[in-house]
Structures are given as structure tokens and as C-alpha cells.
Amino acid sequence: MSVVKADAYGHGVVPVCRAALAAGAAWLGVATLGEGVALRLGGIDAPILVLGGLTSGEVADAAAHRLSISITSAEMAEIALQHVGAVPPVHLKVDTGMTRLGMFPQDVPMLLDRLLAKGIRVEGCYTQLACADEPDHEMTRDQLARFQLVAGMVRARVPHALIHAANSAGALTAPHTHFDMVRVGLAMYGLYPAPGMASRGALHPAMRLHSRVVRTARVSSGTAVSYGAAFRTTASTTIATIACGYADGYPRLAGERGQVLIRGHRYRIAGRVCMDHLMADVGDDPVAVGDVAQLFGDVISADEVAAWAHTISYEILCGVGLRVPRIYVRNGTTST
């Protein structure tokens, strides 16, 4: 399953789905009904699982758009059971220790009986691993022990049910968590869920965030740069303004330690990141208006930006704003 929620982690959902399916993905995972409907309207015909819960009014829409849904709570279970009309296929989500969404293991047998008695198609059963990014974590062992009991019971009643547990971290580090399907999110976009996983496979970032220099200014020592005058130059230097800010997804906190790449060289961000721009101190180097600046990608990684902003790479990818054009490169050919 290619997890393509949040606009495919900021990459642009329909092109990503097409690429993932062409590469062999069997399922797509989304967070909300709206995300699933958008894929159908975009011409995507593959099996789609809505990983989040639905309201009573959304169940019929899910069925109409051929989306599978998750039973994520006791309340969601009652919605499915009491719904008048067609109910789409369901996957039982089991809360084995994440304490976010899902049915507790002890509640699954009775729920399964009720679903099957009502003729609702139980298509799968899954859980979410909380600590799979730490190899051989005790929490993962405990979760799997709970899940395997439930999965075995579901499989006995529904022989063809899809059993799935592994996220990107589990897919990379824990083959015993793979079952019938793995749900690959971050790793599909070329980033590791944790730094120690680099030895588990050669991943290459799919996204590079670029902009251009729109102004250069030669300034003297002691010149204030950006809001609050929190940054002042320490020598005569050139300040390059780049058309990218926090409205485009570059995190404001990264401005305190962040760097950009221009003409193959790294330069420190000067002053606070603005909504639409950020500034870099490029010293005496021959940086000019129109030069391409890499905010993150293959040289400056999203992980680096995340560290500067005290967050994780997931947030950096998902934060890239919708006003940023997505340009797709496949075998040397570009498209939008």
C-alpha cells in the first residue's frame, strides 16, 4: 500500500499515485473521505483505504466512490452497523498500544460477529506500530503479540482478509511485521523514518524544493536583516533574497540555523524567515538575481531542515505550500 495522504506527503497526489501504481503498488492509503474521492475524480481506479474514521453521512459517499473504510473506534463500528443502505468493505483497525485509533483487541470478536451477521464485507485487519523505527523495540514485540492473536481470529473467520501492520519503518527493518501487505509512506518518498535505517536500503529523495534569487544587496557591517533586526552583518557582505518563505513551507524556525545551496555552495540564512522570502548571507561570492537556490533536496536534505526547525522530515514535506508548482521528472522528461 502506497500511503498518499496529505497530498502524497506534499508531493502532489495524483501524479504520485500514477507512479506508485505503475511501479507495482496494489493499494493506496488516504486519511480522509475527501482525499479518496479526489483520487477517484482524478481517474485513479486502484483499491483505496480510508485510514481515518468517517461520520455517518460519509459512509454512503465512501461506498459510492468504491472506497474501503476503517473501523477506527466503537463509535465508528456502530455507524457502520446501523447504516441504512450499502456499507463499503471495512478494515478493522486494532489498537495494540498506539492509543490513537482502533478497537481494543478484546472488543474485536464481538464486533466481527456483528459485522458478518449484517453481511458487511470484512476486507482486512491492521494495526499501527508505535516504535518500529527503533529496531527490536519491546513495544513492537508487545504490539505484535496482541495483534497476532486478533489477526489469527479474523483470518479464521475471514480467510481472505488482508492482514497488515508494517509502516515504512517496519517494512525496512522488521520482515516479521509484513504479513500480507506493508503500508509504505515516508520511505516511498525517499526518506528514512530514522537516521539509523540508512543501511537498510538505498533511498533517494523524490522532492527537491528550489527557488530563485530575486535580489542581491551589498551592505556594510552592522546592517540589520529581516524582522526584528535580530540578525546583523559582521562584515561587508552581500545579502541575497530568495523567493521562498513559510507560506511556501520553509519552516520559520529553520532560519535560526538553516542553510541554502546556491551555485554548489552552502550559505547561512540571514535573519528571520518571512512569509514569502528568506535572505542568505553570500559574502563576496558572485551570486546573482536568477540563480537557483535549493532549500532542500539531494544536497541539503529535508532531514537537515527538520533538525534546524526542531521537527521531523514528515512535517517538512507535508508543509510545502500549494502555491509551489510541482514539476515531475521521469526519465529526463518533465511535466506539471
C-alpha atoms as one frame of an Amber mdcrd trajectory, in Angstrom:
protein
   0.000   0.000   0.000   1.348   3.385  -1.005   0.315   5.875   1.640  -0.607
   9.064  -0.206  -2.410  11.077   2.454  -1.739  14.797   2.843  -1.364  15.328
  -0.916   1.120  12.448  -1.038   3.206  13.999   1.723   3.244  17.263  -0.198
   4.409  15.734  -3.486   1.122  16.012  -5.429  -1.236  13.110  -5.007  -2.481
  12.103  -8.467   0.937  12.022 -10.192   2.388  10.150  -7.220  -0.427   7.597
  -7.311   0.106   7.002 -11.008   3.834   6.483 -10.475   3.298   4.214  -7.475
   0.747   2.045  -9.263   2.972   1.812 -12.332   5.760   0.623 -10.035   3.624
  -2.157  -8.602   1.671  -0.774  -5.644  -1.538  -2.755  -5.090  -3.360  -0.360
  -2.734  -3.442   3.330  -1.878  -3.951   4.707   1.619  -5.559   8.079   2.395
  -6.556   9.782   5.643  -9.996  11.163   4.797 -13.003  10.584   2.618 -12.235
  13.762   0.687  -8.755  12.531  -0.187 -10.184   9.288  -1.501 -12.882  10.994
  -3.540 -10.272  13.333  -5.037  -8.349  10.304  -6.312 -11.438   8.838  -7.945
 -12.177  12.204  -9.574  -8.539  12.260 -10.718  -9.041   8.993 -12.588  -7.391
   6.649 -10.071  -9.137   3.258 -10.137  -6.997   1.212  -7.722  -8.201  -0.059
  -4.323  -8.190   2.783  -1.784  -8.412   2.504   2.000  -9.515   5.472   4.109
  -7.328   5.163   7.195  -9.220   7.695   9.299 -12.715   7.496  10.732 -15.882
   8.645   8.975 -19.105  10.273  10.072 -22.487   8.700   9.457 -23.101  10.948
   6.474 -19.823   9.930   4.825 -20.348   6.166   4.717 -22.663   6.274   1.696
 -20.227   8.560  -0.138 -17.403   6.113   0.527 -19.493   3.285  -0.903 -20.494
   5.366  -3.925 -16.835   6.041  -4.720 -15.725   2.426  -4.130 -13.569   3.258
  -1.130 -12.787   0.796   1.633 -13.145   2.230   5.130 -11.528   1.660   8.517
 -13.348   0.805  11.724 -11.350   3.124  13.972 -13.470   3.268  17.125 -16.504
   1.787  18.854 -18.494   4.758  17.564 -17.336   4.126  14.004 -18.335   0.496
  14.369 -21.880   1.487  15.366 -22.096   3.863  12.409 -21.259   1.023  10.045
 -23.615  -1.421  11.764 -26.546   0.951  11.910 -26.080   2.487   8.485 -29.069
   2.097   6.213 -28.017   1.083   2.717 -24.737  -0.071   1.267 -21.719  -0.211
   3.542 -18.321  -0.335   1.807 -15.784  -3.049   2.666 -14.185  -2.486   6.048
 -10.765  -2.987   7.570 -10.721  -3.469  11.338  -8.128  -1.252  12.928  -6.838
  -2.733  16.180  -5.355  -0.528  18.918  -2.492  -2.674  20.173  -0.734   0.102
  22.067  -0.571   3.252  19.929  -3.631   4.658  21.765  -4.696   6.754  18.806
  -7.299   4.927  16.732  -8.724   1.434  16.640 -10.722  -1.164  18.506  -9.198
  -2.769  21.577  -8.294  -6.430  20.947 -10.847  -7.778  23.403 -13.680  -5.982
  21.561 -12.888  -7.364  18.114 -14.528 -10.846  18.370 -17.998  -9.494  19.167
 -17.653  -6.740  16.566 -16.614  -9.239  13.924 -19.637 -11.391  14.700 -21.945
  -8.406  14.335 -20.377  -7.209  11.092 -20.524 -10.624   9.467 -24.090 -11.185
  10.654 -25.104  -7.954   8.953 -23.414  -9.008   5.716 -20.739  -6.322   5.869
 -17.619  -7.375   3.988 -14.595  -7.513   6.293 -11.743  -6.960   3.883  -8.817
  -6.541   6.253  -7.417  -6.132   9.739  -4.500  -3.936  10.733  -2.665  -2.091
  13.467  -0.157   0.766  13.744   3.286   0.148  15.223   4.400   2.910  17.573
   8.130   2.160  17.810   9.066   0.341  14.602  11.712   2.984  13.871  13.709
   1.539  16.792  14.836  -1.994  15.834  13.672  -4.829  18.075  11.855  -2.469
  20.417   9.985  -4.126  23.280   6.873  -2.130  22.371   6.863  -3.628  18.872
   7.120  -7.133  20.278   4.228  -6.481  22.660   2.072  -4.959  19.927   2.709
  -7.829  17.544   1.855 -10.396  20.197  -1.519  -8.716  20.756  -2.131  -8.223
  17.062  -1.296 -11.768  16.029  -3.981 -13.142  18.353  -6.585 -10.867  16.790
  -5.345 -11.407  13.238  -5.464 -15.168  13.660  -9.041 -14.987  14.872 -10.032
 -12.720  11.958  -8.253 -14.956   9.443 -10.097 -17.998  10.820 -13.443 -16.307
  10.197 -12.481 -14.417   7.033  -9.800 -16.473   5.226  -9.036 -13.857   2.587
  -8.803 -10.853   4.920  -5.737  -8.697   4.323  -3.560  -8.572   7.439  -1.227
  -5.575   7.638   0.872  -3.875  10.306   4.176  -2.573   8.925   4.677   1.108
   8.170   7.816   2.364   6.406   9.976   1.593   9.431   8.581  -1.912   9.759
   8.914  -2.517   6.040  12.611  -1.599   6.195  13.669  -3.218   9.449  11.216
  -5.912  10.546  10.230  -8.578   7.979   8.179 -10.391  10.620   5.749  -7.446
  10.614   4.996  -7.639   6.888   2.066 -10.102   6.895   0.012  -9.699   3.649
   0.769  -6.055   2.927   3.007  -3.202   4.088   1.919   0.439   4.242   4.819
   2.478   2.886   4.693   6.225   3.356   7.855   8.230   4.033  10.204   5.621
   2.578   8.364   5.751  -0.738   9.315   9.421  -0.965  12.967   8.558  -0.418
  13.497   9.429   3.240  14.297   7.210   6.205  11.933   7.157   9.201  15.017
   7.232  11.460  18.694   8.054  10.802  19.893   4.579  11.753  17.982   2.971
   8.889  20.261   4.203   6.125  21.939   0.792   5.945  18.595  -0.928   5.296
  18.191   0.294   1.722  19.337   2.921  -0.746  16.638   5.589  -0.712  16.780
   8.758  -2.792  14.627  11.825  -2.015  11.890  12.331  -4.581  11.390  16.023
  -3.779  13.734  18.929  -4.272  12.497  22.353  -3.245  14.052  25.086  -5.383
  13.512  28.797  -5.795  15.474  31.700  -7.226  17.401  34.708  -6.017  15.245
  37.783  -6.663  17.512  40.491  -5.230  21.109  40.998  -4.147  22.260  43.859
  -1.969  25.789  44.839  -0.963  25.673  46.032   2.637  28.117  47.179   5.263
  28.973  45.655   8.616  26.251  46.075  11.230  23.369  46.065   8.746  20.102
  44.661  10.140  18.396  41.923   8.125  14.730  40.854   8.330  12.088  41.324
  11.005  13.063  42.316  14.500  16.593  43.254  13.410  17.584  40.016  15.128
  20.416  39.480  12.643  23.148  41.989  11.860  26.028  41.508   9.480  29.508
  41.259  10.982  31.361  42.454   7.881  30.745  43.973   4.484  28.811  41.313
   2.572  26.117  40.542   0.017  22.614  39.608   1.116  20.668  37.510  -1.390
  16.878  37.469  -1.152  15.226  34.179  -2.183  11.558  33.861  -3.107  10.587
  31.216  -0.554   9.105  31.648   2.901   6.997  29.952   5.490   3.882  30.317
   3.311   5.682  28.050   0.837   6.514  25.539   3.545  10.010  26.554   4.597
   9.817  26.482   8.404  10.359  29.758  10.202  12.361  28.078  12.963  14.894
  26.784  10.449  16.032  30.357   9.849  17.995  30.343  13.077  20.498  27.735
  11.817  19.421  26.959   8.267  21.396  26.990   5.038  20.572  27.224   1.350
  22.507  25.956  -1.659  23.412  28.367  -4.479  25.904  27.562  -7.245  27.021
  24.489  -5.344  27.846  26.348  -2.114  26.003  26.444   1.182  25.089  29.790
   2.702  23.608  30.617   6.082  20.143  32.108   6.241  20.361  35.684   7.487
  17.623  36.785   9.858  14.104  35.535  10.261  12.308  33.643   7.512   9.460
  35.787   6.172   6.119  34.680   4.748   7.262  34.930   1.122  11.040  35.348
   1.269  14.176  34.477   3.124  17.605  36.047   2.974  21.051  34.462   2.826
  24.475  35.903   3.575  26.542  35.013   0.490  29.650  37.010   1.391  31.739
  38.091  -1.572  30.685  35.253  -3.879  29.271  36.086  -7.340  25.626  35.277
  -6.608  23.207  36.984  -8.992  19.485  37.540  -9.471  18.028  34.498 -11.202
  20.374  31.987  -9.596  18.656  28.797  -8.459  18.623  28.159  -4.718  17.989
  24.710  -3.282  16.093  24.805   0.007  16.240  21.040   0.394  16.641  18.008
  -1.818  19.676  15.943  -2.727  22.401  18.104  -1.157  20.645  19.801   1.743
  18.302  17.100   2.993  14.809  17.506   4.379  16.186  15.816   7.492  18.662
  18.671   7.924  15.937  21.281   7.572  13.833  19.340  10.049  16.683  19.305
  12.567  17.153  23.056  12.185  13.438  23.558  12.802  13.292  21.070  15.709
  10.811  18.835  13.908  10.736  15.766  11.625  11.093  15.358   7.881   7.418
  14.343   7.547   6.386  17.853   8.578   8.838  19.477   6.167   7.455  17.528
   3.185   3.805  17.959   4.121   4.301  21.668   4.709   5.261  22.593   1.144
   2.512  25.015   0.153   0.025  24.531  -2.632   1.211  27.679  -4.393   4.564
  25.986  -5.040   4.452  24.444  -8.545   5.217  20.730  -8.699   7.397  19.736
 -11.649   7.741  15.985 -12.205  10.815  14.466 -13.816  10.649  10.943 -15.239
  13.401   9.542 -17.417  14.581  13.029 -18.229  11.140  14.281 -19.247   9.397
  16.964 -17.202   5.703  17.578 -16.656   3.494  19.599 -14.332
